[in-house]
Amino acid sequence: MKISKLTVGQVLYNTQRRKMGNTTISTTAVFPIKITEIDPEGNWVMASWNYNGPKKFSQRDVNKWKAKKPILTTYAFGHARLATKTEIAMAEAQAATKIEGSRCLTHDIPYEDARVGNVETKACWRCREGK
């Protein structure tokens, strides 16, 4: 993302990998960033990161921000990661149809429950990998 393409009031998103408390489990967190002021010369922006007070950010920081909110795949105990394109497509397809049962019809393996965005998905590990 370039500073020249930003507008005041625009909401962007930043993702970070971080540990969950005092454990070895890592998760992906998504934070909203609201632009409050833009330097006329395009060297910095004032932005509110995660609803905190506005702070000055340089082009180096702005490069990591995304215009669209990333979709996460969440598992048990709060573990989350960025969803792949196949998982997003699978979640959209499953939102339109209802899957019943506890085993994959293709591979005869128990389903692995996960949430992609706001959709509760059911797929075995082979279906997730596209095999």
C-alpha positions as CSV (number, residue, x, y, z in Angstrom):
1,M,0.0,0.0,0.0
2,K,1.4,3.4,-0.9
3,I,0.8,6.6,1.1
4,S,-0.3,8.4,-2.1
5,K,-3.3,5.9,-2.5
6,L,-4.6,6.5,1.1
7,T,-7.5,8.8,2.1
8,V,-8.4,10.2,5.5
9,G,-10.9,8.0,7.2
10,Q,-9.9,4.9,5.3
11,V,-9.7,1.6,7.3
12,L,-6.8,-0.8,6.5
13,Y,-5.7,-4.0,8.2
14,N,-2.5,-5.3,9.6
15,T,-1.7,-9.0,10.4
16,Q,0.7,-10.2,13.0
17,R,1.9,-13.7,14.1
18,R,2.1,-13.8,17.9
19,K,2.2,-16.4,20.7
20,M,-0.9,-17.2,22.7
21,G,0.1,-16.2,26.2
22,N,2.8,-18.3,27.8
23,T,2.5,-21.2,25.4
24,T,4.2,-22.4,22.2
25,I,0.9,-22.1,20.2
26,S,1.0,-19.2,17.7
27,T,-1.9,-17.4,16.2
28,T,-2.5,-14.8,13.5
29,A,-4.1,-11.5,14.7
30,V,-5.8,-8.9,12.4
31,F,-5.8,-5.3,13.6
32,P,-7.8,-2.4,12.0
33,I,-5.9,0.8,11.2
34,K,-7.9,4.0,10.6
35,I,-6.1,6.9,8.8
36,T,-6.5,10.2,10.5
37,E,-4.0,12.5,8.7
38,I,-1.8,12.3,5.7
39,D,1.4,14.3,5.1
40,P,1.0,16.5,2.1
41,E,4.5,15.5,0.9
42,G,3.7,11.8,1.3
43,N,6.4,10.9,3.8
44,W,4.2,9.8,6.7
45,V,0.6,9.2,7.9
46,M,-1.1,9.6,11.3
47,A,-3.2,6.5,11.9
48,S,-5.1,4.9,14.8
49,W,-3.8,1.3,15.1
50,N,-6.3,-1.1,16.8
51,Y,-8.4,1.9,18.1
52,N,-5.6,3.4,20.0
53,G,-4.5,7.1,19.8
54,P,-3.2,8.3,16.4
55,K,0.5,7.6,15.8
56,K,2.9,8.6,13.0
57,F,3.8,5.8,10.5
58,S,6.3,5.9,7.7
59,Q,6.1,4.3,4.2
60,R,8.0,1.3,5.5
61,D,5.1,0.5,8.0
62,V,2.4,1.3,5.5
63,N,3.7,-1.2,2.9
64,K,2.6,-4.1,5.2
65,W,-1.0,-2.9,5.5
66,K,-3.9,-4.4,3.5
67,A,-7.0,-2.7,2.1
68,K,-9.2,-5.8,2.3
69,K,-9.7,-7.6,5.7
70,P,-7.9,-10.9,5.6
71,I,-9.9,-14.0,6.2
72,L,-8.7,-16.3,8.9
73,T,-9.1,-20.1,9.5
74,T,-9.5,-20.8,13.2
75,Y,-9.2,-24.1,15.0
76,A,-9.6,-25.3,18.5
77,F,-8.1,-23.4,21.4
78,G,-8.0,-20.1,19.4
79,H,-5.3,-21.0,16.9
80,A,-5.7,-19.0,13.7
81,R,-3.9,-18.6,10.4
82,L,-4.6,-16.9,7.1
83,A,-7.1,-18.9,4.9
84,T,-5.9,-20.2,1.6
85,K,-7.8,-19.6,-1.7
86,T,-9.1,-23.2,-1.7
87,E,-10.3,-22.9,1.9
88,I,-12.2,-19.7,1.0
89,A,-13.7,-21.3,-2.0
90,M,-14.7,-24.4,0.0
91,A,-16.3,-22.2,2.7
92,E,-18.3,-20.3,0.2
93,A,-19.5,-23.5,-1.4
94,Q,-20.4,-25.1,2.0
95,A,-22.3,-21.9,3.0
96,A,-24.6,-22.5,0.1
97,T,-25.1,-26.2,0.9
98,K,-25.4,-28.1,4.1
99,I,-23.1,-31.0,4.7
100,E,-24.3,-33.8,7.0
101,G,-22.4,-36.7,8.6
102,S,-19.1,-36.9,10.4
103,R,-16.9,-38.5,7.7
104,C,-15.6,-37.3,4.3
105,L,-17.5,-39.1,1.5
106,T,-14.5,-39.0,-0.8
107,H,-11.7,-40.2,1.5
108,D,-13.7,-41.9,4.3
109,I,-11.7,-39.9,6.9
110,P,-13.3,-38.0,9.9
111,Y,-14.0,-34.3,9.3
112,E,-11.8,-31.7,10.8
113,D,-14.0,-28.8,12.1
114,A,-12.7,-25.4,11.4
115,R,-14.0,-21.9,10.8
116,V,-13.1,-19.9,7.7
117,G,-14.2,-16.3,8.2
118,N,-17.7,-16.7,9.6
119,V,-18.4,-20.1,8.0
120,E,-18.1,-23.3,10.0
121,T,-16.5,-25.7,7.5
122,K,-16.2,-29.5,7.5
123,A,-13.4,-31.1,5.5
124,C,-10.9,-33.9,5.9
125,W,-7.2,-33.1,5.8
126,R,-6.9,-34.5,2.3
127,C,-9.7,-32.2,1.0
128,R,-8.0,-29.2,2.6
129,E,-4.7,-30.0,0.8
130,G,-6.6,-30.5,-2.5
131,K,-5.5,-34.2,-2.9
